[in-house]
Amino acid sequence: MPMGNDIDVHLGKRLRRRRRLLGLTQQQLAGTVGVRFQQIQKYECGANRISAARLWQLSEALEVPVGYFYDGLSDQDRRDAANDGEGGGEMFARKETLDLIRAYYQLGERPRRRLLDLAKSLNGETDAA
């Protein structure tokens, strides 16, 4: 049973991350998939298990493949998540990270590539120092 709960929590975190990234409220997402916002809350905290059919609806509403929800689900990631947010997931929960990602995806494809190249080059300078 704990294994299932870990998976439910992981799926819920991925659901919340994607919903926030798209700037959707729980109410908006709930309306799209035909449930109440309280159900989305329960999914996001892992209190309720997401059925296969509902996961399909959520993936369509959030414009991701179903596999998105399972990305990063490994023994190590579950241990990291249990370590009180010390894993990389906490970084994506920060408002500034979400703001940066939203701004990035509002750019056209060419400026996005140039910005990514710039960020990689700045990171390379940091590593060399």
Number of C-alpha atoms within 10 A of each C-alpha: 5 7 8 11 14 17 18 20 21 23 24 24 19 19 22 21 18 20 19 18 19 15 13 14 14 19 15 14 18 19 12 15 17 11 13 15 16 12 15 23 17 15 20 24 17 20 14 16 19 19 9 10 9 14 19 17 16 23 19 14 14 18 12 13 13 16 10 14 21 13 12 12 13 11 8 11 16 17 13 15 17 12 10 9 12 12 15 11 15 11 13 15 16 10 12 11 13 19 13 12 14 15 11 16 12 11 12 9 11 9 13 15 13 11 14 13 12 12 12 12 12 12 11 11 10 9 8 7 5
